[in-house]
Amino acid sequence: ISAVIPDFLFLGSAAVAADKDKLQKFKITHVLNTAWQIPNVYPDDFTYRKLHLADKLHQPILDVFDEAYEFIDSAAQGHGRV
């Protein structure tokens, strides 16, 4: 897990997203799931937003950019961590 914005926005793999202990260690409250094939593993413990993107070179992401921004901004307004 890497901090993109310290104490707020973190970047992690599917393995990190499935590691409840690690998410809790970093005090993650919100998970932005960008992979269509990866389930939201702990829906009772974290707030999720799932974006249906494929891991491919020409995946258009502009279509979901506003949705991702709004989710991250909402987490920030609520003093959460993504």
C-alpha atoms as an extended CHARMM CRD file, in Angstrom:
* protein
*
        82  EXT
         1         1  ILE       CA              0.0000000000        0.0000000000        0.0000000000  PROA      1               0.0000000000
         2         2  SER       CA              1.3260000000        3.4180000000       -0.9550000000  PROA      2               0.0000000000
         3         3  ALA       CA              0.1950000000        6.8040000000        0.2930000000  PROA      3               0.0000000000
         4         4  VAL       CA             -0.6710000000        9.0840000000       -2.6110000000  PROA      4               0.0000000000
         5         5  ILE       CA             -1.8330000000       11.8310000000       -0.2660000000  PROA      5               0.0000000000
         6         6  PRO       CA             -0.4880000000       11.0750000000        3.2170000000  PROA      6               0.0000000000
         7         7  ASP       CA             -3.1350000000       10.1430000000        5.7840000000  PROA      7               0.0000000000
         8         8  PHE       CA             -5.9470000000       10.2700000000        3.2100000000  PROA      8               0.0000000000
         9         9  LEU       CA             -5.5390000000        8.6140000000       -0.2040000000  PROA      9               0.0000000000
        10        10  PHE       CA             -3.8070000000        5.2670000000       -0.6000000000  PROA      10              0.0000000000
        11        11  LEU       CA             -3.1140000000        3.0930000000       -3.6190000000  PROA      11              0.0000000000
        12        12  GLY       CA             -3.1630000000       -0.6700000000       -3.2890000000  PROA      12              0.0000000000
        13        13  SER       CA             -3.6000000000       -3.8960000000       -5.1800000000  PROA      13              0.0000000000
        14        14  ALA       CA             -6.4420000000       -6.4160000000       -5.1120000000  PROA      14              0.0000000000
        15        15  ALA       CA             -4.4710000000       -8.2990000000       -2.4580000000  PROA      15              0.0000000000
        16        16  VAL       CA             -4.4120000000       -5.1990000000       -0.2540000000  PROA      16              0.0000000000
        17        17  ALA       CA             -8.1490000000       -4.6240000000       -0.8000000000  PROA      17              0.0000000000
        18        18  ALA       CA             -8.7570000000       -8.1820000000        0.4380000000  PROA      18              0.0000000000
        19        19  ASP       CA             -6.5730000000       -7.7500000000        3.5370000000  PROA      19              0.0000000000
        20        20  LYS       CA             -8.9230000000       -6.4540000000        6.2250000000  PROA      20              0.0000000000
        21        21  ASP       CA             -6.1620000000       -6.1600000000        8.8160000000  PROA      21              0.0000000000
        22        22  LYS       CA             -4.0650000000       -3.9750000000        6.5200000000  PROA      22              0.0000000000
        23        23  LEU       CA             -7.0230000000       -1.7610000000        5.6250000000  PROA      23              0.0000000000
        24        24  GLN       CA             -7.7820000000       -1.2990000000        9.3090000000  PROA      24              0.0000000000
        25        25  LYS       CA             -4.1120000000       -0.6770000000       10.1250000000  PROA      25              0.0000000000
        26        26  PHE       CA             -4.1190000000        2.2660000000        7.6900000000  PROA      26              0.0000000000
        27        27  LYS       CA             -7.5510000000        3.3620000000        8.9950000000  PROA      27              0.0000000000
        28        28  ILE       CA             -9.1380000000        3.0420000000        5.5590000000  PROA      28              0.0000000000
        29        29  THR       CA            -12.8630000000        3.8550000000        5.6020000000  PROA      29              0.0000000000
        30        30  HSD       CA            -13.6260000000        3.9500000000        1.8650000000  PROA      30              0.0000000000
        31        31  VAL       CA            -12.5150000000        1.6610000000       -0.9680000000  PROA      31              0.0000000000
        32        32  LEU       CA            -12.6670000000        2.7620000000       -4.5950000000  PROA      32              0.0000000000
        33        33  ASN       CA            -12.7290000000       -0.5360000000       -6.4710000000  PROA      33              0.0000000000
        34        34  THR       CA            -11.7220000000        0.0630000000      -10.0840000000  PROA      34              0.0000000000
        35        35  ALA       CA            -11.6250000000       -3.5540000000      -11.2600000000  PROA      35              0.0000000000
        36        36  TRP       CA            -14.8260000000       -5.1330000000      -12.5430000000  PROA      36              0.0000000000
        37        37  GLN       CA            -13.6200000000       -8.6530000000      -11.7160000000  PROA      37              0.0000000000
        38        38  ILE       CA            -12.6810000000       -7.9510000000       -8.0750000000  PROA      38              0.0000000000
        39        39  PRO       CA            -15.5290000000       -8.1620000000       -5.5250000000  PROA      39              0.0000000000
        40        40  ASN       CA            -16.1400000000       -5.6990000000       -2.7170000000  PROA      40              0.0000000000
        41        41  VAL       CA            -14.8780000000       -8.0480000000       -0.0380000000  PROA      41              0.0000000000
        42        42  TYR       CA            -16.0280000000       -6.3580000000        3.1980000000  PROA      42              0.0000000000
        43        43  PRO       CA            -19.2020000000       -4.3770000000        2.4200000000  PROA      43              0.0000000000
        44        44  ASP       CA            -20.2300000000       -4.3130000000        6.0830000000  PROA      44              0.0000000000
        45        45  ASP       CA            -16.9170000000       -2.7980000000        7.1900000000  PROA      45              0.0000000000
        46        46  PHE       CA            -16.0160000000       -0.2410000000        4.5020000000  PROA      46              0.0000000000
        47        47  THR       CA            -17.8230000000        2.1310000000        2.1670000000  PROA      47              0.0000000000
        48        48  TYR       CA            -17.2990000000        0.9810000000       -1.4150000000  PROA      48              0.0000000000
        49        49  ARG       CA            -17.6700000000        2.4580000000       -4.8550000000  PROA      49              0.0000000000
        50        50  LYS       CA            -17.1840000000        0.0020000000       -7.6870000000  PROA      50              0.0000000000
        51        51  LEU       CA            -16.1550000000        1.2660000000      -11.0970000000  PROA      51              0.0000000000
        52        52  HSD       CA            -16.4810000000       -1.3160000000      -13.8330000000  PROA      52              0.0000000000
        53        53  LEU       CA            -13.1110000000       -0.9490000000      -15.5450000000  PROA      53              0.0000000000
        54        54  ALA       CA            -11.0110000000       -3.5940000000      -17.2460000000  PROA      54              0.0000000000
        55        55  ASP       CA             -7.2510000000       -3.8130000000      -16.8220000000  PROA      55              0.0000000000
        56        56  LYS       CA             -6.3660000000       -3.0720000000      -20.4200000000  PROA      56              0.0000000000
        57        57  LEU       CA             -4.3250000000       -0.4810000000      -22.2470000000  PROA      57              0.0000000000
        58        58  HSD       CA             -7.1780000000        1.3230000000      -23.9770000000  PROA      58              0.0000000000
        59        59  GLN       CA             -9.7520000000        1.3240000000      -21.1700000000  PROA      59              0.0000000000
        60        60  PRO       CA            -11.5270000000        4.7010000000      -21.2640000000  PROA      60              0.0000000000
        61        61  ILE       CA            -11.5220000000        6.1450000000      -17.7620000000  PROA      61              0.0000000000
        62        62  LEU       CA            -12.9330000000        9.5990000000      -18.4370000000  PROA      62              0.0000000000
        63        63  ASP       CA            -16.4480000000        8.1520000000      -18.2530000000  PROA      63              0.0000000000
        64        64  VAL       CA            -15.9820000000        7.2970000000      -14.5680000000  PROA      64              0.0000000000
        65        65  PHE       CA            -13.6510000000       10.1170000000      -13.5280000000  PROA      65              0.0000000000
        66        66  ASP       CA            -16.4220000000       12.3240000000      -12.0900000000  PROA      66              0.0000000000
        67        67  GLU       CA            -17.8910000000        9.4040000000      -10.1370000000  PROA      67              0.0000000000
        68        68  ALA       CA            -14.4730000000        8.5630000000       -8.6870000000  PROA      68              0.0000000000
        69        69  TYR       CA            -13.8140000000       12.2090000000       -7.8020000000  PROA      69              0.0000000000
        70        70  GLU       CA            -17.1920000000       12.5550000000       -6.0640000000  PROA      70              0.0000000000
        71        71  PHE       CA            -16.5680000000        9.4020000000       -4.0210000000  PROA      71              0.0000000000
        72        72  ILE       CA            -13.1060000000       10.5760000000       -2.9360000000  PROA      72              0.0000000000
        73        73  ASP       CA            -14.4090000000       14.0640000000       -2.1740000000  PROA      73              0.0000000000
        74        74  SER       CA            -17.2740000000       12.6240000000       -0.1230000000  PROA      74              0.0000000000
        75        75  ALA       CA            -14.7710000000       10.5940000000        1.9090000000  PROA      75              0.0000000000
        76        76  ALA       CA            -12.6940000000       13.7320000000        2.4720000000  PROA      76              0.0000000000
        77        77  GLN       CA            -15.7370000000       15.7280000000        3.6190000000  PROA      77              0.0000000000
        78        78  GLY       CA            -16.5170000000       12.9840000000        6.1430000000  PROA      78              0.0000000000
        79        79  HSD       CA            -12.8950000000       12.8140000000        7.3700000000  PROA      79              0.0000000000
        80        80  GLY       CA            -12.5070000000        9.3260000000        5.9020000000  PROA      80              0.0000000000
        81        81  ARG       CA             -9.5900000000        7.6070000000        4.2290000000  PROA      81              0.0000000000
        82        82  VAL       CA             -9.6370000000        6.0780000000        0.7710000000  PROA      82              0.0000000000
